Amino acid sequence: MYTNPNSSLAAVSCSGGSNGLLTKGYTTFGSIPSFPNIGASNTPASYGVQTTIFITAVDAAYTFNVSPQAFNELNNGTGFESGKIAAEAIQVAASNCGM
């Protein structure tokens, strides 16, 4: 879902409202500085495991749902077979994601 840089941010839940991504001038997934490291979260947070990466939450989800590129970076390129990894999330400054 989060692989197409031309996908509109108007279609995801973290775009509207006074703190929405659209109000900050971002209109597509690709316009977000941290693309392709974007995904969905139950809280807007960045995400790390043994390898730390920063994820820009553009949508809401029960758990984390990230682009295949971000998942591959998180699991050190070991593949997608498991479809899940253990991770710890903490919210950080937006500047960590190039914003």
Residue, then its C-alpha position, 0 to 999 in steps of 0.5 A: m500500500y505504501t510503495n507508490p510515491n504518487s499515492s495521495l495523502a488525502a486517502v489516509s487518516c493522518s493527513g487532515g486536521s490542524n496537524g495533518l500532513l496536507t496542512k504541512g504541504y505534503t500531498t503524496f507519499g513521495s513528497i514526504p522526505s522519509f519516503p519510502n520509510i512510511g507506513a501506518s501506526n496506532t500512534p504517530a511514532s518512529y520505529g526501531v529494532q536492532t537497526t534503527i530507522f525512522i518511519t513517518a506515520v501517514d495512516a492509522a493501524y492497529t499495529f505497524n504496517v510499513s512499506p516493503q522497503a522499510f520492512n526490509e531495512l528493519n530486518n537487515g534484508t532478511g526477507f519478508e517470509s515471516g511478515k512480522i518482526a519484534a520492534e520497539a517504537i518511540q515518538v521522536a522529533a519530526s526532524n528525524c524524518g526530514m520534516 
